[in-house]
Amino acid sequence: LLMKQRKFLYHFKNVRWAKGRHETYLCYVVKRRDSATSFSLDFGHLRNK
């Protein structure tokens, strides 16, 4: 479940006045580490949660 690049850049652009940006996003990656290696179990984003 990936967010479209255009939407990401719109909501996360570093601007002084964020007109029209009224949503909150949290991007996450869940990893498991076994000894020296790690691998992703899940990833995605939550919107307005």
FITI-809269 format. One record per residue (C-alpha): residue number from 0; y, z, x. Coordinates in Angstrom, 1 decimal, always signed. Layout:
> NUM	Y	Z	X .
...
This chain:
> 0	+0.0	+0.0	+0.0 .
> 1	+2.8	-1.3	+2.1 .
> 2	+6.5	-1.4	+1.2 .
> 3	+8.1	-4.9	+1.4 .
> 4	+10.3	-5.3	+4.5 .
> 5	+13.4	-6.3	+2.4 .
> 6	+13.1	-3.1	+0.2 .
> 7	+12.6	-0.9	+3.3 .
> 8	+15.7	-2.3	+5.1 .
> 9	+17.8	-2.0	+1.9 .
> 10	+17.0	+1.7	+1.4 .
> 11	+16.9	+2.8	+5.0 .
> 12	+19.9	+0.9	+6.5 .
> 13	+22.2	+3.3	+8.2 .
> 14	+25.4	+2.8	+6.3 .
> 15	+28.3	+5.2	+5.6 .
> 16	+28.4	+4.6	+1.8 .
> 17	+24.9	+3.8	+0.3 .
> 18	+26.1	+2.1	-2.9 .
> 19	+23.1	+1.4	-5.2 .
> 20	+20.6	+3.4	-3.2 .
> 21	+19.4	+6.1	-5.6 .
> 22	+15.8	+6.4	-4.7 .
> 23	+14.0	+8.6	-2.2 .
> 24	+11.0	+7.3	-0.2 .
> 25	+8.5	+9.2	+2.0 .
> 26	+6.3	+7.1	+4.3 .
> 27	+3.2	+8.8	+5.6 .
> 28	+0.1	+8.3	+7.8 .
> 29	-2.9	+10.6	+7.7 .
> 30	-4.8	+10.7	+10.9 .
> 31	-7.9	+12.4	+12.1 .
> 32	-8.3	+13.3	+15.7 .
> 33	-11.8	+13.7	+17.3 .
> 34	-11.6	+14.7	+21.0 .
> 35	-9.4	+12.1	+22.8 .
> 36	-9.4	+9.5	+20.0 .
> 37	-7.7	+9.4	+16.7 .
> 38	-7.9	+7.0	+13.7 .
> 39	-6.0	+6.5	+10.4 .
> 40	-7.6	+7.7	+7.2 .
> 41	-4.8	+6.8	+4.9 .
> 42	-1.2	+5.5	+4.8 .
> 43	+1.4	+4.5	+2.3 .
> 44	+4.6	+5.7	+0.7 .
> 45	+5.7	+7.9	-2.2 .
> 46	+8.8	+7.0	-4.3 .
> 47	+10.9	+9.7	-6.1 .
> 48	+8.2	+12.3	-6.0 .
